[in-house]
Amino acid sequence: MSYIPGQPVTAVVQRIEIQKLRDGDNLILGFSIGGGIDQDPGQNPFSEDKTDKGIYVTRVSKGGPADVAGLMTGDKIMQVNGWDMTMVTHDQARKRLTKKNEDVVRLLVTRKSLEDVVRQSMMPH
Amino acid sequence: PTSPVKDLSTHTRAMSSIAFFKQTLVFFELTGKLSSDYPLRADEKPPQVRRRIGAAFKLDEGLIPQDREESELRALEADLALHQQIYEAVRRLSLEENLSKPVRKSRLQQCKHEERKVKELQEAVLKHHVSHGCVSPQTCCSSRQPGKSTLAFSVSIRGPLQHSPVQNSPWRESSLDEPYEKHKQAPSSSSSTSSPTGTLTELGLADIPPAPQFVFKSLAMHNNHSNSAPSTPELPLRRHISQSFSSCQHAQPTSQSTSQPSSQDSTPLRGDVGKLNPVVTSLAEPVNINKMQQPDSTKRVHKPPLPYPSLCRGPSLKEHRDHPIRLLPREVVSNDLRSWHQRYTTEDIKPRALERHGFMHVKCLPNQEPPPYHQIQPHRQVKMILQRAPDGTPLQWYEEDDCEIVSQV
């Protein structure tokens, strides 16, 4: 999934809506992220293209809000509430996702299997 | 003519006259010399300019191009050296004390700008080296005067060859279950793994917290590090005690002041308790805390108050031989949690929240979590079904308009 920065990206995406779980002052999303333009993309175990500096889902807590919403480990996050996540630093992404005044985050994610599923279903039976 | 003046002025020739004028003035301020390009009429006296002390610097003479035939690399290196010195000067200026806010701000901005410029030039020099096939930058960069500036430069290019101005830090993951803090380097969090293998092993099932723990977290536990299962049941108890203690203090303020520590001693505690109050109430029911409470805990409350430090430690119920915390094995407690979690999930708390967003409709059966797929009925118009449940309910479909896969969860 390589692309040229600044150029439009075409990807099959899935919309995922995560209802955060309140924990006192804390909001729980139930997943972890890795990556960002400030991190070494070569060490990302989830990306196909080892130069991809996107934000990836590295872990989803079982039974947690993200798991319930259908997020999967290895998903690449394209947008958060409409904000681009393909050219942000790790901390910028974290900030976007953990806003305290938002109980819901809407993600656009892409993963390899999505494309395959669409391609298969397009084929005449 | 054989000075940075010449070089600077050639750069600025293309600029608009006003910008150029300003630049020569700045140059004048910095060096105390009037640029030869300064527009002076024959009868005009040079302007009086107060020299900026502290911003002056001396360049490594060897780096300044001696004639027009100097190589591109030399020019770049000279530029880099110049800007490194400018950066250093600007940085010093920004650190000066007693600056007004706007001045400090603008100096910091200048500082950032120069920093960027230096980085760009370093990149450019590096690219030059790479494109000219130099293996070691030290061997081909101006070998004649390895001054201070060249040293800094050669250090910076020992790193990996990168064209991005942003320096890569090791790949790491961070959990989104903690509030955002800017420089989170806590070693306790499982986030700072640098090697991909490490990250992968972390994803092992054993590491994923079990569902009941989520419930526990959702009970407004203020302790973020309550990941260790054994210690968690203690917390509500301690808090409960300190709360009852404080309310007791409220009730009989006089009896205390005579014998034991004054009520002022415990003021910080009371403040804490105020914060903890909601925690206690929310915990009381679902975790079955009343089962853990004992008649003797009331006795304890009416005893003269203990000095603050021992309260802090938690005037442990554990010390009592037959207190339930000793009798309750961990399994019992977590079973309590689990049953609470089941109630929590089946009592339509979460589903309703999701319904509000019109995303889906969930019917819940008791004792099941999360809601199974076949109970979900999509409200949306289905375009192209990709996946169906055994009973034919679409689970995942493709919406051509949006180029999106939508799935019911």
Interface residues (C-beta under 8 A of the other chain):
Chain A: T10 V12 V13 Q14 R15 I16 E17 Q19 L21 R22 D23 G24 D25 N26 L27 I28 L29 G30 F31 S32 I33 G34 G35 I37 D38 Q39 D40 P41 G42 Q43 N44 P45 T58 R59 S61 K62 G63 G64 D67 V68 A69 G70 T73 T89 H90 D91 R94 K95 L97 T98 K100 V104 L114 V117 V118 S121
Chain B: S164 V166 Q167 N168 S169 P170 W171 R172 E173 S174 S175 L176 D177 E178 P179 Y180 K182 S191 S194 S195 P196 T197 T199 L200 E202 L203 I208 P209 P210 A211 F214 K217 S218 L219 A220 M221 H222 N224 V279 K350 A353 L354 H357 F359 E369 P370 M384 I385 L386 Q387 Q396 Y398 C403 E404 I405 V406 S407 V409
